[in-house]
Amino acid sequence: MKFVVGGQMDKKAIGELLRKLAGGKADVAVMSDIEATMAVKNGQADYYFGSCATGAGGALGITLGLLGKDKCITVSMPGKVMGQEEISSAVKAGKAAFGFVNYDAERVLPLILKAIEEK
């Protein structure tokens, strides 16, 4: 499995956290938004993770435009964080790109990875 990290904030830290949480079960690459999005679009990566201050604009802006709304979801925004059930439903529905607020990474990444494992 391959994960790509795009977005506008804390890409390196999020990449490191993903590597740690995946425990060797996934390759993780930190890229620009366009490179990461195109990797998913072209089948070179399975999932996209992006963060910004709002969880949507800088995290998923380009990705929404290139992959479409049916593949993208904002799992956290200021004042709202999705729970496990919502995230699991999104993954089962085919979401492959996840946007979140950078300071929620430690909270949402384990939930997303659990949903991916259960799929």
C-alpha positions, 0 to 999 in steps of 0.5 A: 500500500502507498500513502502520499502526503500533500497539503500545505502544513506540516507535511514532513511531520505528517509523513513521519507520523504516518510511517510510525502508525503504519508500522511498515505496512505502507510506503509513505511519500511526501510530495507537492499537492499536484504530485500527490494527487496525480499519484492517486489518480494514476494508480501509483498511490492508494491514499492521499493525506493533506492538512491545512488550517481549515482541513479543506482549502489548502489540504484538498483544493487541487485534489478535489479538482482532479479526483472529484468530490466522490474521492475526497473528504474533510475529516476535521475542520476547526471545531469538528472532527469526524468519529470512527464510524463516519470515517469508516463509512467514508473509506468504505464508500471509496474516499481516497483523499483525506483533508484535516487540520494540521493539529488534528493529525494525531487524532484523525490519522489512527482513525483513518488507518483503522478504517483502511485496515478494516476495508 
